[in-house]
């Protein structure tokens, strides 16, 4: 088995992941055989200052192994090498496997709720400004923050609709995203 080491975040201890033809092991955990793999989910979020949060959830029945990293694109190379090796083993062991792209249902509900709250707050502030007879200069000064709040809410609600199914892509598409990550470019 090949050993990979990466640091999930600047203040976290390194993690060891062993990957081989039969399966994988994270740290001192149990060996997870590829034959027991029931699902894959890949997510990537770009944050402020160029930071990226990337995670791959591997479901083995009721158990889930999450491989995740947060950092600047240049610091993600060890994680990208780990994912490339993992995707190569999966392509050989489970070539029919598809990858679900995006956050899980609970996270999508949370972002949907935040978006809805932003829309309601922005709309409420706008109605209060109009009903309160706010002067032109004050209304103009408050318009940009209210529009930003409404825009943020709209984007969060539209992108995280709970009833919308997350897309499933073939394993080859995950390998392309990982190659872009290893090169420091591209987003998921």
C-alpha positions in Angstrom: 0.0 0.0 0.0 1.2 3.5 -0.8 1.4 5.9 2.1 0.3 9.5 1.6 0.7 12.3 4.2 -1.0 15.7 4.0 -2.0 18.4 6.4 -5.8 19.1 6.3 -5.3 22.7 7.5 -2.5 24.9 8.8 -3.2 24.1 12.5 -4.1 20.4 12.2 -1.8 17.4 12.5 -0.8 15.6 9.3 -3.0 12.7 8.3 -1.7 9.4 6.8 -3.8 7.6 4.2 -2.8 4.2 2.9 -4.1 3.3 -0.6 -3.7 -0.1 -2.3 -5.3 -2.4 -4.8 -7.6 -3.9 -2.1 -8.8 -0.7 -0.4 -7.7 2.2 1.8 -7.1 3.1 5.4 -7.1 6.5 7.1 -4.8 6.8 10.0 -5.2 3.9 12.4 -8.7 3.2 11.2 -9.9 -0.1 9.6 -9.1 -1.1 6.1 -12.0 -0.1 3.8 -12.2 -2.4 0.8 -13.1 -1.0 -2.6 -15.7 -3.7 -3.0 -17.6 -2.1 0.0 -17.6 1.4 -1.5 -21.2 2.6 -2.0 -20.8 6.3 -2.9 -18.4 9.2 -3.6 -19.1 12.9 -3.1 -16.6 15.6 -4.2 -16.9 19.3 -3.1 -14.8 22.3 -3.6 -15.4 25.8 -2.2 -13.4 28.9 -2.9 -13.0 31.1 0.1 -11.6 34.6 0.7 -8.0 35.3 0.0 -7.6 32.4 -2.5 -8.2 29.8 0.2 -9.9 26.6 -1.0 -11.8 23.9 1.0 -11.9 20.6 -0.8 -13.3 17.3 0.4 -14.0 13.9 -0.9 -16.5 11.7 1.1 -16.1 8.0 0.5 -19.2 6.0 1.7 -18.7 2.4 2.7 -22.2 1.3 3.7 -23.0 3.2 7.0 -19.4 4.4 7.4 -18.0 7.5 5.7 -14.3 8.5 5.3 -13.9 12.2 4.6 -10.6 13.3 3.1 -10.5 17.1 3.3 -8.1 20.0 3.0 -8.2 23.8 3.4 -5.4 26.0 2.1 -4.0 28.1 -0.6 -3.8 26.5 -4.1 0.0 26.1 -3.9 -0.3 24.2 -0.6 -2.7 21.6 -1.9 -0.2 19.6 -3.9 0.1 16.6 -1.4 -3.6 16.3 -1.2 -3.9 16.4 -5.0 -1.3 13.6 -5.3 -3.3 11.6 -2.8 -6.6 12.1 -4.7 -4.9 11.2 -8.0 -3.6 7.9 -6.6 -7.0 7.2 -5.0 -8.8 8.0 -8.3 -6.4 5.7 -10.2 -7.1 2.8 -7.8 -10.9 3.5 -8.0 -10.8 3.5 -11.8 -9.3 0.0 -11.8 -11.3 -1.4 -8.9 -14.7 0.3 -9.5 -14.7 1.8 -13.1 -18.5 2.0 -13.0 -18.6 4.3 -10.0 -20.0 7.8 -10.3 -19.2 10.8 -8.2 -21.8 13.1 -6.7 -20.6 16.8 -7.0 -21.5 19.3 -4.3 -22.3 19.5 -0.6 -24.5 17.0 1.2 -28.2 17.6 1.9 -27.8 19.0 5.4 -25.2 21.5 4.2 -27.4 22.5 1.2 -30.4 23.1 3.6 -28.2 25.3 5.8 -27.1 27.4 2.9 -30.6 27.5 1.5 -31.8 28.8 5.0 -29.1 31.4 5.1 -30.1 32.6 1.6 -33.8 32.7 2.6 -32.9 34.7 5.7 -30.8 37.1 3.5 -33.7 37.6 1.1 -36.2 38.2 3.9 -33.9 40.6 5.7 -33.0 42.5 2.5 -36.7 42.7 1.5 -37.7 43.8 5.0 -35.2 46.5 5.1 -36.2 47.7 1.7 -39.9 47.8 2.7 -39.0 49.6 5.9 -36.9 52.2 4.0 -39.8 52.9 1.6 -42.5 52.9 4.3 -40.5 55.1 6.7 -40.2 57.9 4.2 -36.4 57.8 4.3 -34.7 60.7 2.5 -33.1 60.4 -0.9 -29.5 60.6 0.2 -30.0 58.1 3.0 -31.9 55.8 0.7 -29.1 55.9 -1.9 -26.5 55.2 0.8 -28.4 52.1 2.0 -29.3 50.8 -1.4 -26.0 49.1 -2.1 -25.9 47.0 1.1 -29.6 46.0 0.7 -29.0 45.0 -3.0 -25.9 43.0 -1.9 -28.0 41.2 0.8 -30.7 40.4 -1.7 -28.1 39.3 -4.3 -26.4 37.0 -1.8 -29.7 35.5 -0.7 -30.8 34.9 -4.3 -27.5 33.1 -5.2 -27.7 31.0 -2.1 -31.3 30.0 -2.6 -30.9 29.3 -6.3 -27.7 27.3 -5.9 -28.9 25.2 -2.9 -32.5 24.3 -3.6 -33.2 21.3 -1.4 -35.3 19.5 -4.0 -32.6 19.7 -6.7 -30.6 16.6 -7.2 -26.8 17.0 -7.0 -25.2 16.1 -10.3 -23.5 12.7 -10.7 -20.4 12.5 -13.0 -18.3 9.6 -14.1 -15.1 8.8 -12.3 -13.1 10.2 -15.3 -14.6 13.6 -14.6 -13.3 13.5 -11.0 -9.9 12.6 -12.4 -9.9 15.7 -14.6 -10.9 18.0 -11.7 -8.1 16.5 -9.6 -5.6 17.1 -12.4 -6.7 20.7 -12.5 -6.3 21.0 -8.8 -2.8 19.5 -9.0 -1.9 22.1 -11.5 -3.1 24.8 -9.2 -5.9 25.9 -11.5 -9.5 25.1 -12.2 -12.4 24.9 -9.8 -15.0 22.3 -9.2 
